Amino acid sequence: MERRRYLALVIGDKYARSEWVPLGFLAMQMVQERGFTLKSIVVKNFEATAGKRSQQELWRYRALVGGFYVFKHEYIFVFRKR
């Protein structure tokens, strides 16, 4: 990537083996180590999306039975190449 250009990264976290894994912040650190400066973090909340609007209890049930967590946000990281 050319210098002084921007990079946007959209990423969420995950839940594995009964443990929260902060993929967003791990990815942020990896990108910074590769010569990018963090300019902004936007947290995108999608709790009331059209696909899940009327099925909140169904998703909660699936999460409890399946042993996973339903995340209701993603991160948008904006970087600039040094």
mmCIF file as gemmi writes it, N, C-alpha and C atoms, coordinates in Angstrom:
data_model
loop_
_atom_site.group_PDB
_atom_site.id
_atom_site.type_symbol
_atom_site.label_atom_id
_atom_site.label_alt_id
_atom_site.label_comp_id
_atom_site.label_asym_id
_atom_site.label_entity_id
_atom_site.label_seq_id
_atom_site.pdbx_PDB_ins_code
_atom_site.Cartn_x
_atom_site.Cartn_y
_atom_site.Cartn_z
_atom_site.occupancy
_atom_site.B_iso_or_equiv
_atom_site.pdbx_formal_charge
_atom_site.auth_seq_id
_atom_site.auth_asym_id
_atom_site.pdbx_PDB_model_num
ATOM 1 N N . MET Axp A 1 ? 0.834 -1.165 0 1 0 ? 1 A 1
ATOM 2 C CA . MET Axp A 1 ? 0 0 0 1 0 ? 1 A 1
ATOM 3 C C . MET Axp A 1 ? 0.885 1.236 0 1 0 ? 1 A 1
ATOM 4 N N . GLU Axp A 2 ? 0.496 2.244 -0.747 1 0 ? 2 A 1
ATOM 5 C CA . GLU Axp A 2 ? 1.273 3.476 -0.819 1 0 ? 2 A 1
ATOM 6 C C . GLU Axp A 2 ? 1.194 4.254 0.493 1 0 ? 2 A 1
ATOM 7 N N . ARG Axp A 3 ? 2.23 5.034 0.747 1 0 ? 3 A 1
ATOM 8 C CA . ARG Axp A 3 ? 2.266 5.842 1.953 1 0 ? 3 A 1
ATOM 9 C C . ARG Axp A 3 ? 1.124 6.852 1.948 1 0 ? 3 A 1
ATOM 10 N N . ARG Axp A 4 ? 0.656 7.18 3.152 1 0 ? 4 A 1
ATOM 11 C CA . ARG Axp A 4 ? -0.373 8.18 3.393 1 0 ? 4 A 1
ATOM 12 C C . ARG Axp A 4 ? -1.756 7.788 2.857 1 0 ? 4 A 1
ATOM 13 N N . ARG Axp A 5 ? -1.919 6.515 2.515 1 0 ? 5 A 1
ATOM 14 C CA . ARG Axp A 5 ? -3.244 6.012 2.115 1 0 ? 5 A 1
ATOM 15 C C . ARG Axp A 5 ? -3.941 5.445 3.34 1 0 ? 5 A 1
ATOM 16 N N . TYR Axp A 6 ? -5.255 5.27 3.242 1 0 ? 6 A 1
ATOM 17 C CA . TYR Axp A 6 ? -6.054 4.791 4.364 1 0 ? 6 A 1
ATOM 18 C C . TYR Axp A 6 ? -6.477 3.348 4.177 1 0 ? 6 A 1
ATOM 19 N N . LEU Axp A 7 ? -6.622 2.671 5.3 1 0 ? 7 A 1
ATOM 20 C CA . LEU Axp A 7 ? -7.072 1.286 5.337 1 0 ? 7 A 1
ATOM 21 C C . LEU Axp A 7 ? -8.195 1.201 6.373 1 0 ? 7 A 1
ATOM 22 N N . ALA Axp A 8 ? -9.311 0.586 5.988 1 0 ? 8 A 1
ATOM 23 C CA . ALA Axp A 8 ? -10.409 0.36 6.926 1 0 ? 8 A 1
ATOM 24 C C . ALA Axp A 8 ? -10.542 -1.14 7.149 1 0 ? 8 A 1
ATOM 25 N N . LEU Axp A 9 ? -10.672 -1.538 8.4 1 0 ? 9 A 1
ATOM 26 C CA . LEU Axp A 9 ? -10.794 -2.94 8.771 1 0 ? 9 A 1
ATOM 27 C C . LEU Axp A 9 ? -12.063 -3.112 9.604 1 0 ? 9 A 1
ATOM 28 N N . VAL Axp A 10 ? -12.958 -3.982 9.145 1 0 ? 10 A 1
ATOM 29 C CA . VAL Axp A 10 ? -14.184 -4.29 9.884 1 0 ? 10 A 1
ATOM 30 C C . VAL Axp A 10 ? -14.031 -5.696 10.436 1 0 ? 10 A 1
ATOM 31 N N . ILE Axp A 11 ? -14.128 -5.834 11.756 1 0 ? 11 A 1
ATOM 32 C CA . ILE Axp A 11 ? -13.888 -7.137 12.38 1 0 ? 11 A 1
ATOM 33 C C . ILE Axp A 11 ? -14.661 -7.214 13.699 1 0 ? 11 A 1
ATOM 34 N N . GLY Axp A 12 ? -15.042 -8.402 14.04 1 0 ? 12 A 1
ATOM 35 C CA . GLY Axp A 12 ? -15.713 -8.646 15.311 1 0 ? 12 A 1
ATOM 36 C C . GLY Axp A 12 ? -14.855 -9.539 16.19 1 0 ? 12 A 1
ATOM 37 N N . ASP Axp A 13 ? -15.342 -9.811 17.364 1 0 ? 13 A 1
ATOM 38 C CA . ASP Axp A 13 ? -14.653 -10.711 18.281 1 0 ? 13 A 1
ATOM 39 C C . ASP Axp A 13 ? -15.249 -12.1 18.146 1 0 ? 13 A 1
ATOM 40 N N . LYS Axp A 14 ? -14.67 -13.061 18.845 1 0 ? 14 A 1
ATOM 41 C CA . LYS Axp A 14 ? -15.233 -14.409 18.822 1 0 ? 14 A 1
ATOM 42 C C . LYS Axp A 14 ? -15.213 -14.995 20.225 1 0 ? 14 A 1
ATOM 43 N N . TYR Axp A 15 ? -15.953 -16.053 20.373 1 0 ? 15 A 1
ATOM 44 C CA . TYR Axp A 15 ? -16.056 -16.758 21.641 1 0 ? 15 A 1
ATOM 45 C C . TYR Axp A 15 ? -15.684 -18.206 21.361 1 0 ? 15 A 1
ATOM 46 N N . ALA Axp A 16 ? -14.601 -18.675 21.962 1 0 ? 16 A 1
ATOM 47 C CA . ALA Axp A 16 ? -14.136 -20.037 21.707 1 0 ? 16 A 1
ATOM 48 C C . ALA Axp A 16 ? -13.702 -20.688 23.014 1 0 ? 16 A 1
ATOM 49 N N . ARG Axp A 17 ? -14.12 -21.944 23.201 1 0 ? 17 A 1
ATOM 50 C CA . ARG Axp A 17 ? -13.761 -22.72 24.396 1 0 ? 17 A 1
ATOM 51 C C . ARG Axp A 17 ? -14.092 -21.967 25.683 1 0 ? 17 A 1
ATOM 52 N N . SER Axp A 18 ? -15.3 -21.416 25.737 1 0 ? 18 A 1
ATOM 53 C CA . SER Axp A 18 ? -15.79 -20.668 26.899 1 0 ? 18 A 1
ATOM 54 C C . SER Axp A 18 ? -14.933 -19.454 27.229 1 0 ? 18 A 1
ATOM 55 N N . GLU Axp A 19 ? -14.322 -18.872 26.204 1 0 ? 19 A 1
ATOM 56 C CA . GLU Axp A 19 ? -13.444 -17.735 26.423 1 0 ? 19 A 1
ATOM 57 C C . GLU Axp A 19 ? -13.646 -16.703 25.319 1 0 ? 19 A 1
ATOM 58 N N . TRP Axp A 20 ? -13.711 -15.436 25.706 1 0 ? 20 A 1
ATOM 59 C CA . TRP Axp A 20 ? -13.835 -14.344 24.745 1 0 ? 20 A 1
ATOM 60 C C . TRP Axp A 20 ? -12.463 -14.08 24.134 1 0 ? 20 A 1
ATOM 61 N N . VAL Axp A 21 ? -12.395 -14.024 22.804 1 0 ? 21 A 1
ATOM 62 C CA . VAL Axp A 21 ? -11.142 -13.771 22.086 1 0 ? 21 A 1
ATOM 63 C C . VAL Axp A 21 ? -11.276 -12.405 21.406 1 0 ? 21 A 1
ATOM 64 N N . PRO Axp A 22 ? -10.49 -11.408 21.798 1 0 ? 22 A 1
ATOM 65 C CA . PRO Axp A 22 ? -10.625 -10.057 21.252 1 0 ? 22 A 1
ATOM 66 C C . PRO Axp A 22 ? -9.958 -9.913 19.878 1 0 ? 22 A 1
ATOM 67 N N . LEU Axp A 23 ? -10.536 -10.533 18.866 1 0 ? 23 A 1
ATOM 68 C CA . LEU Axp A 23 ? -9.952 -10.497 17.529 1 0 ? 23 A 1
ATOM 69 C C . LEU Axp A 23 ? -9.739 -9.08 17.027 1 0 ? 23 A 1
ATOM 70 N N . GLY Axp A 24 ? -10.681 -8.2 17.333 1 0 ? 24 A 1
ATOM 71 C CA . GLY Axp A 24 ? -10.552 -6.818 16.87 1 0 ? 24 A 1
ATOM 72 C C . GLY Axp A 24 ? -9.274 -6.168 17.353 1 0 ? 24 A 1
ATOM 73 N N . PHE Axp A 25 ? -9 -6.29 18.624 1 0 ? 25 A 1
ATOM 74 C CA . PHE Axp A 25 ? -7.816 -5.629 19.178 1 0 ? 25 A 1
ATOM 75 C C . PHE Axp A 25 ? -6.523 -6.36 18.815 1 0 ? 25 A 1
ATOM 76 N N . LEU Axp A 26 ? -6.594 -7.664 18.644 1 0 ? 26 A 1
ATOM 77 C CA . LEU Axp A 26 ? -5.418 -8.397 18.178 1 0 ? 26 A 1
ATOM 78 C C . LEU Axp A 26 ? -5.073 -7.986 16.749 1 0 ? 26 A 1
ATOM 79 N N . ALA Axp A 27 ? -6.096 -7.853 15.899 1 0 ? 27 A 1
ATOM 80 C CA . ALA Axp A 27 ? -5.875 -7.425 14.513 1 0 ? 27 A 1
ATOM 81 C C . ALA Axp A 27 ? -5.354 -5.987 14.471 1 0 ? 27 A 1
ATOM 82 N N . MET Axp A 28 ? -5.895 -5.128 15.33 1 0 ? 28 A 1
ATOM 83 C CA . MET Axp A 28 ? -5.447 -3.742 15.381 1 0 ? 28 A 1
ATOM 84 C C . MET Axp A 28 ? -3.944 -3.673 15.678 1 0 ? 28 A 1
ATOM 85 N N . GLN Axp A 29 ? -3.509 -4.463 16.627 1 0 ? 29 A 1
ATOM 86 C CA . GLN Axp A 29 ? -2.096 -4.482 16.994 1 0 ? 29 A 1
ATOM 87 C C . GLN Axp A 29 ? -1.231 -4.985 15.842 1 0 ? 29 A 1
ATOM 88 N N . MET Axp A 30 ? -1.695 -6.019 15.138 1 0 ? 30 A 1
ATOM 89 C CA . MET Axp A 30 ? -0.925 -6.566 14.008 1 0 ? 30 A 1
ATOM 90 C C . MET Axp A 30 ? -0.792 -5.543 12.881 1 0 ? 30 A 1
ATOM 91 N N . VAL Axp A 31 ? -1.853 -4.811 12.606 1 0 ? 31 A 1
ATOM 92 C CA . VAL Axp A 31 ? -1.806 -3.801 11.54 1 0 ? 31 A 1
ATOM 93 C C . VAL Axp A 31 ? -0.861 -2.669 11.938 1 0 ? 31 A 1
ATOM 94 N N . GLN Axp A 32 ? -0.9 -2.244 13.189 1 0 ? 32 A 1
ATOM 95 C CA . GLN Axp A 32 ? 0 -1.187 13.656 1 0 ? 32 A 1
ATOM 96 C C . GLN Axp A 32 ? 1.458 -1.612 13.563 1 0 ? 32 A 1
ATOM 97 N N . GLU Axp A 33 ? 1.749 -2.878 13.812 1 0 ? 33 A 1
ATOM 98 C CA . GLU Axp A 33 ? 3.12 -3.38 13.719 1 0 ? 33 A 1
ATOM 99 C C . GLU Axp A 33 ? 3.634 -3.391 12.283 1 0 ? 33 A 1
ATOM 100 N N . ARG Axp A 34 ? 2.726 -3.282 11.313 1 0 ? 34 A 1
ATOM 101 C CA . ARG Axp A 34 ? 3.1 -3.301 9.902 1 0 ? 34 A 1
ATOM 102 C C . ARG Axp A 34 ? 3.167 -1.906 9.283 1 0 ? 34 A 1
ATOM 103 N N . GLY Axp A 35 ? 3.302 -0.89 10.122 1 0 ? 35 A 1
ATOM 104 C CA . GLY Axp A 35 ? 3.543 0.456 9.622 1 0 ? 35 A 1
ATOM 105 C C . GLY Axp A 35 ? 2.316 1.325 9.427 1 0 ? 35 A 1
ATOM 106 N N . PHE Axp A 36 ? 1.237 1.033 10.11 1 0 ? 36 A 1
ATOM 107 C CA . PHE Axp A 36 ? 0.03 1.84 10.014 1 0 ? 36 A 1
ATOM 108 C C . PHE Axp A 36 ? -0.218 2.562 11.326 1 0 ? 36 A 1
ATOM 109 N N . THR Axp A 37 ? -0.776 3.765 11.241 1 0 ? 37 A 1
ATOM 110 C CA . THR Axp A 37 ? -1.146 4.552 12.408 1 0 ? 37 A 1
ATOM 111 C C . THR Axp A 37 ? -2.659 4.489 12.562 1 0 ? 37 A 1
ATOM 112 N N . LEU Axp A 38 ? -3.12 4.218 13.768 1 0 ? 38 A 1
ATOM 113 C CA . LEU Axp A 38 ? -4.558 4.161 14.037 1 0 ? 38 A 1
ATOM 114 C C . LEU Axp A 38 ? -5.118 5.578 14.064 1 0 ? 38 A 1
ATOM 115 N N . LYS Axp A 39 ? -6.137 5.837 13.245 1 0 ? 39 A 1
ATOM 116 C CA . LYS Axp A 39 ? -6.753 7.157 13.183 1 0 ? 39 A 1
ATOM 117 C C . LYS Axp A 39 ? -8.101 7.198 13.892 1 0 ? 39 A 1
ATOM 118 N N . SER Axp A 40 ? -8.838 6.062 13.882 1 0 ? 40 A 1
ATOM 119 C CA . SER Axp A 40 ? -10.164 6.073 14.481 1 0 ? 40 A 1
ATOM 120 C C . SER Axp A 40 ? -10.649 4.655 14.741 1 0 ? 40 A 1
ATOM 121 N N . ILE Axp A 41 ? -11.505 4.516 15.752 1 0 ? 41 A 1
ATOM 122 C CA . ILE Axp A 41 ? -12.212 3.268 16.024 1 0 ? 41 A 1
ATOM 123 C C . ILE Axp A 41 ? -13.697 3.609 16.095 1 0 ? 41 A 1
ATOM 124 N N . VAL Axp A 42 ? -14.487 2.892 15.319 1 0 ? 42 A 1
ATOM 125 C CA . VAL Axp A 42 ? -15.941 3.052 15.34 1 0 ? 42 A 1
ATOM 126 C C . VAL Axp A 42 ? -16.52 1.715 15.791 1 0 ? 42 A 1
ATOM 127 N N . VAL Axp A 43 ? -17.42 1.751 16.75 1 0 ? 43 A 1
ATOM 128 C CA . VAL Axp A 43 ? -18.087 0.533 17.196 1 0 ? 43 A 1
ATOM 129 C C . VAL Axp A 43 ? -19.459 0.498 16.535 1 0 ? 43 A 1
ATOM 130 N N . LYS Axp A 44 ? -19.651 -0.516 15.7 1 0 ? 44 A 1
ATOM 131 C CA . LYS Axp A 44 ? -20.908 -0.664 14.955 1 0 ? 44 A 1
ATOM 132 C C . LYS Axp A 44 ? -21.813 -1.601 15.741 1 0 ? 44 A 1
ATOM 133 N N . ASN Axp A 45 ? -22.928 -1.069 16.226 1 0 ? 45 A 1
ATOM 134 C CA . ASN Axp A 45 ? -23.885 -1.853 17.001 1 0 ? 45 A 1
ATOM 135 C C . ASN Axp A 45 ? -24.955 -2.381 16.057 1 0 ? 45 A 1
ATOM 136 N N . PHE Axp A 46 ? -25.168 -3.678 16.043 1 0 ? 46 A 1
ATOM 137 C CA . PHE Axp A 46 ? -26.197 -4.237 15.169 1 0 ? 46 A 1
ATOM 138 C C . PHE Axp A 46 ? -27.174 -5.101 15.956 1 0 ? 46 A 1
ATOM 139 N N . GLU Axp A 47 ? -27.547 -4.623 17.115 1 0 ? 47 A 1
ATOM 140 C CA . GLU Axp A 47 ? -28.479 -5.362 17.962 1 0 ? 47 A 1
ATOM 141 C C . GLU Axp A 47 ? -29.852 -5.505 17.306 1 0 ? 47 A 1
ATOM 142 N N . ALA Axp A 48 ? -30.317 -4.491 16.633 1 0 ? 48 A 1
ATOM 143 C CA . ALA Axp A 48 ? -31.664 -4.517 16.062 1 0 ? 48 A 1
ATOM 144 C C . ALA Axp A 48 ? -31.63 -4.606 14.535 1 0 ? 48 A 1
ATOM 145 N N . THR Axp A 49 ? -30.858 -5.504 13.98 1 0 ? 49 A 1
ATOM 146 C CA . THR Axp A 49 ? -30.828 -5.658 12.533 1 0 ? 49 A 1
ATOM 147 C C . THR Axp A 49 ? -32.119 -6.303 12.047 1 0 ? 49 A 1
ATOM 148 N N . ALA Axp A 50 ? -32.421 -6.133 10.788 1 0 ? 50 A 1
ATOM 149 C CA . ALA Axp A 50 ? -33.673 -6.646 10.227 1 0 ? 50 A 1
ATOM 150 C C . ALA Axp A 50 ? -33.774 -8.166 10.361 1 0 ? 50 A 1
ATOM 151 N N . GLY Axp A 51 ? -32.66 -8.866 10.228 1 0 ? 51 A 1
ATOM 152 C CA . GLY Axp A 51 ? -32.677 -10.323 10.287 1 0 ? 51 A 1
ATOM 153 C C . GLY Axp A 51 ? -32.927 -10.89 11.669 1 0 ? 51 A 1
ATOM 154 N N . LYS Axp A 52 ? -32.601 -10.136 12.707 1 0 ? 52 A 1
ATOM 155 C CA . LYS Axp A 52 ? -32.738 -10.643 14.076 1 0 ? 52 A 1
ATOM 156 C C . LYS Axp A 52 ? -33.792 -9.89 14.884 1 0 ? 52 A 1
ATOM 157 N N . ARG Axp A 53 ? -34.432 -8.929 14.305 1 0 ? 53 A 1
ATOM 158 C CA . ARG Axp A 53 ? -35.332 -8.039 15.036 1 0 ? 53 A 1
ATOM 159 C C . ARG Axp A 53 ? -36.387 -8.776 15.852 1 0 ? 53 A 1
ATOM 160 N N . SER Axp A 54 ? -37.079 -9.72 15.244 1 0 ? 54 A 1
ATOM 161 C CA . SER Axp A 54 ? -38.174 -10.403 15.94 1 0 ? 54 A 1
ATOM 162 C C . SER Axp A 54 ? -37.754 -11.764 16.494 1 0 ? 54 A 1
ATOM 163 N N . GLN Axp A 55 ? -36.45 -12.052 16.468 1 0 ? 55 A 1
ATOM 164 C CA . GLN Axp A 55 ? -35.983 -13.374 16.888 1 0 ? 55 A 1
ATOM 165 C C . GLN Axp A 55 ? -34.948 -13.309 18.003 1 0 ? 55 A 1
ATOM 166 N N . GLN Axp A 56 ? -35.018 -12.287 18.826 1 0 ? 56 A 1
ATOM 167 C CA . GLN Axp A 56 ? -34.031 -12.119 19.898 1 0 ? 56 A 1
ATOM 168 C C . GLN Axp A 56 ? -33.998 -13.323 20.838 1 0 ? 56 A 1
ATOM 169 N N . GLU Axp A 57 ? -35.162 -13.811 21.234 1 0 ? 57 A 1
ATOM 170 C CA . GLU Axp A 57 ? -35.219 -14.943 22.162 1 0 ? 57 A 1
ATOM 171 C C . GLU Axp A 57 ? -34.701 -16.226 21.516 1 0 ? 57 A 1
ATOM 172 N N . LEU Axp A 58 ? -34.958 -16.407 20.225 1 0 ? 58 A 1
ATOM 173 C CA . LEU Axp A 58 ? -34.449 -17.579 19.514 1 0 ? 58 A 1
ATOM 174 C C . LEU Axp A 58 ? -32.918 -17.587 19.511 1 0 ? 58 A 1
ATOM 175 N N . TRP Axp A 59 ? -32.298 -16.432 19.219 1 0 ? 59 A 1
ATOM 176 C CA . TRP Axp A 59 ? -30.833 -16.351 19.201 1 0 ? 59 A 1
ATOM 177 C C . TRP Axp A 59 ? -30.259 -16.553 20.602 1 0 ? 59 A 1
ATOM 178 N N . ARG Axp A 60 ? -30.947 -16.034 21.596 1 0 ? 60 A 1
ATOM 179 C CA . ARG Axp A 60 ? -30.479 -16.233 22.974 1 0 ? 60 A 1
ATOM 180 C C . ARG Axp A 60 ? -30.528 -17.717 23.341 1 0 ? 60 A 1
ATOM 181 N N . TYR Axp A 61 ? -31.614 -18.391 22.98 1 0 ? 61 A 1
ATOM 182 C CA . TYR Axp A 61 ? -31.745 -19.824 23.239 1 0 ? 61 A 1
ATOM 183 C C . TYR Axp A 61 ? -30.649 -20.612 22.528 1 0 ? 61 A 1
ATOM 184 N N . ARG Axp A 62 ? -30.427 -20.31 21.258 1 0 ? 62 A 1
ATOM 185 C CA . ARG Axp A 62 ? -29.38 -21.011 20.495 1 0 ? 62 A 1
ATOM 186 C C . ARG Axp A 62 ? -28.004 -20.818 21.129 1 0 ? 62 A 1
ATOM 187 N N . ALA Axp A 63 ? -27.743 -19.614 21.613 1 0 ? 63 A 1
ATOM 188 C CA . ALA Axp A 63 ? -26.451 -19.338 22.244 1 0 ? 63 A 1
ATOM 189 C C . ALA Axp A 63 ? -26.298 -20.135 23.532 1 0 ? 63 A 1
ATOM 190 N N . LEU Axp A 64 ? -27.34 -20.173 24.345 1 0 ? 64 A 1
ATOM 191 C CA . LEU Axp A 64 ? -27.263 -20.916 25.606 1 0 ? 64 A 1
ATOM 192 C C . LEU Axp A 64 ? -27.1 -22.417 25.366 1 0 ? 64 A 1
ATOM 193 N N . VAL Axp A 65 ? -27.847 -22.958 24.429 1 0 ? 65 A 1
ATOM 194 C CA . VAL Axp A 65 ? -27.771 -24.393 24.138 1 0 ? 65 A 1
ATOM 195 C C . VAL Axp A 65 ? -26.439 -24.749 23.474 1 0 ? 65 A 1
ATOM 196 N N . GLY Axp A 66 ? -25.985 -23.891 22.56 1 0 ? 66 A 1
ATOM 197 C CA . GLY Axp A 66 ? -24.764 -24.18 21.809 1 0 ? 66 A 1
ATOM 198 C C . GLY Axp A 66 ? -23.486 -23.79 22.517 1 0 ? 66 A 1
ATOM 199 N N . GLY Axp A 67 ? -23.584 -23.087 23.631 1 0 ? 67 A 1
ATOM 200 C CA . GLY Axp A 67 ? -22.39 -22.709 24.385 1 0 ? 67 A 1
ATOM 201 C C . GLY Axp A 67 ? -21.593 -21.6 23.728 1 0 ? 67 A 1
ATOM 202 N N . PHE Axp A 68 ? -22.262 -20.676 23.04 1 0 ? 68 A 1
ATOM 203 C CA . PHE Axp A 68 ? -21.539 -19.557 22.439 1 0 ? 68 A 1
ATOM 204 C C . PHE Axp A 68 ? -22.211 -18.252 22.819 1 0 ? 68 A 1
ATOM 205 N N . TYR Axp A 69 ? -21.57 -17.168 22.483 1 0 ? 69 A 1
ATOM 206 C CA . TYR Axp A 69 ? -22.054 -15.836 22.827 1 0 ? 69 A 1
ATOM 207 C C . TYR Axp A 69 ? -22.43 -15.114 21.547 1 0 ? 69 A 1
ATOM 208 N N . VAL Axp A 70 ? -23.567 -14.436 21.539 1 0 ? 70 A 1
ATOM 209 C CA . VAL Axp A 70 ? -24 -13.666 20.372 1 0 ? 70 A 1
ATOM 210 C C . VAL Axp A 70 ? -23.501 -12.231 20.557 1 0 ? 70 A 1
ATOM 211 N N . PHE Axp A 71 ? -22.486 -11.862 19.785 1 0 ? 71 A 1
ATOM 212 C CA . PHE Axp A 71 ? -21.956 -10.504 19.857 1 0 ? 71 A 1
ATOM 213 C C . PHE Axp A 71 ? -22.884 -9.561 19.123 1 0 ? 71 A 1
ATOM 214 N N . LYS Axp A 72 ? -23.04 -8.376 19.656 1 0 ? 72 A 1
ATOM 215 C CA . LYS Axp A 72 ? -23.949 -7.406 19.067 1 0 ? 72 A 1
ATOM 216 C C . LYS Axp A 72 ? -23.199 -6.172 18.579 1 0 ? 72 A 1
ATOM 217 N N . HIS Axp A 73 ? -21.93 -6.337 18.263 1 0 ? 73 A 1
ATOM 218 C CA . HIS Axp A 73 ? -21.146 -5.213 17.771 1 0 ? 73 A 1
ATOM 219 C C . HIS Axp A 73 ? -19.994 -5.711 16.904 1 0 ? 73 A 1
ATOM 220 N N . GLU Axp A 74 ? -19.467 -4.816 16.119 1 0 ? 74 A 1
ATOM 221 C CA . GLU Axp A 74 ? -18.238 -5.026 15.353 1 0 ? 74 A 1
ATOM 222 C C . GLU Axp A 74 ? -17.427 -3.75 15.471 1 0 ? 74 A 1
ATOM 223 N N . TYR Axp A 75 ? -16.15 -3.861 15.178 1 0 ? 75 A 1
ATOM 224 C CA . TYR Axp A 75 ? -15.274 -2.702 15.201 1 0 ? 75 A 1
ATOM 225 C C . TYR Axp A 75 ? -14.935 -2.307 13.769 1 0 ? 75 A 1
ATOM 226 N N . ILE Axp A 76 ? -14.859 -1.012 13.534 1 0 ? 76 A 1
ATOM 227 C CA . ILE Axp A 76 ? -14.344 -0.492 12.274 1 0 ? 76 A 1
ATOM 228 C C . ILE Axp A 76 ? -13.108 0.311 12.644 1 0 ? 76 A 1
ATOM 229 N N . PHE Axp A 77 ? -11.949 -0.197 12.263 1 0 ? 77 A 1
ATOM 230 C CA . PHE Axp A 77 ? -10.681 0.477 12.526 1 0 ? 77 A 1
ATOM 231 C C . PHE Axp A 77 ? -10.251 1.22 11.266 1 0 ? 77 A 1
ATOM 232 N N . VAL Axp A 78 ? -9.853 2.465 11.42 1 0 ? 78 A 1
ATOM 233 C CA . VAL Axp A 78 ? -9.352 3.264 10.294 1 0 ? 78 A 1
ATOM 234 C C . VAL Axp A 78 ? -7.882 3.549 10.57 1 0 ? 78 A 1
ATOM 235 N N . PHE Axp A 79 ? -7.038 3.122 9.627 1 0 ? 79 A 1
ATOM 236 C CA . PHE Axp A 79 ? -5.592 3.287 9.746 1 0 ? 79 A 1
ATOM 237 C C . PHE Axp A 79 ? -5.078 4.153 8.599 1 0 ? 79 A 1
ATOM 238 N N . ARG Axp A 80 ? -3.904 4.73 8.795 1 0 ? 80 A 1
ATOM 239 C CA . ARG Axp A 80 ? -3.215 5.458 7.726 1 0 ? 80 A 1
ATOM 240 C C . ARG Axp A 80 ? -1.807 4.912 7.633 1 0 ? 80 A 1
ATOM 241 N N . LYS Axp A 81 ? -1.371 4.647 6.406 1 0 ? 81 A 1
ATOM 242 C CA . LYS Axp A 81 ? -0.017 4.119 6.172 1 0 ? 81 A 1
ATOM 243 C C . LYS Axp A 81 ? 1 5.237 6.442 1 0 ? 81 A 1
ATOM 244 N N . ARG Axp A 82 ? 2.023 4.885 7.228 1 0 ? 82 A 1
ATOM 245 C CA . ARG Axp A 82 ? 3.082 5.877 7.533 1 0 ? 82 A 1
ATOM 246 C C . ARG Axp A 82 ? 3.946 6.144 6.33 1 0 ? 82 A 1
